[in-house]
């Protein structure tokens, strides 16, 4: 049996003769080799690396630890997503009326100011409509003023007619009273004339009764005169007695004539009394008839007074004036509507911003509500970040946000959470998912979070659609 003894690796030595192929015999222990390079390999002892390598390695390790610490601490206190974009509330400019485009005063990507004219529409028909409405309004206002003047005129006429009617009633009443007094006076005169007739008739009878005695006295005086005349011729009596008898006969004749005259005078007085009575009766009848006529005039005056005092005349004319003014108000509204339509032919910018997309061309016919151009606001942009529902447990409104924009590498923006959507994006899709029972696949939903950038640099504008990355500090 052959026994093989091996040298341990720690004591294994390799000797090189500088190029000669024969290996010299091993040297005595402790003697250095001459003209040879000796390399000793050991597993327990290696050559030290340079100091600078150690320093760099230590720096790298420390930096990695510091970076890892910061990364872990940032990752545990922030919720980050790259599903985010710059957003805004674009304004769609449209027309309120159907017309043709006359002028387009702006172009795509042009900045516009609030109130700046963007588009002019053809306004020929609208100007004509305004003129027609204004002419109709002026005519109606003139009618309304005439109706108002008619109210004043009617009120004055009613007052005058009322006064006149009251005077007519008073005059008619006075005439009735006067006619009644005249009738009463005429009746009294008739009664007096009747009494006078009776007295005159009595006087006629008295005078007629005196005529026979006067006639008898005259006849006797005539007979005595004839006898005395005969006696004087014969000389039986003296002529003085004849003269006395003649005087007595003349007196008797005179008395007779007086009696006859008294009868005629009494008869004349009776005739006069009868005439006065007839006249008084006629006056009484005329006065009575006048009372009836005056009563008719009184009724007429009272009717006129009632007509003039009718309050509905003024009310009717006032209602007509009110209707005229109301119609004028309606025409004023039509003028305003026509002026509004005219103003709609000039389309102005409602905001400060930029023309994003232009759809209007000169000569094109537009309809109400048709989109003519889209304006992007110059201010008020925000970021819409779509976070997973698993990231929103600690997100609150007002929390600070770190923002990095792909367009501006190395620039950090800062903002805050302005609002969290009340529903996921899938809820507002045209065809929301409706998983059938038993075929449900759970998908993590994303909810939009609105983030407002705090004091964005003017030299680095955030344009709508830019991709960004947001990190919300939740702790």
Order of alpha helices (4+ residues) and beta strands (2+ residues): alpha-beta-beta-beta-beta-beta-alpha-alpha-alpha-beta-beta-beta-beta-beta-beta-beta-beta-beta
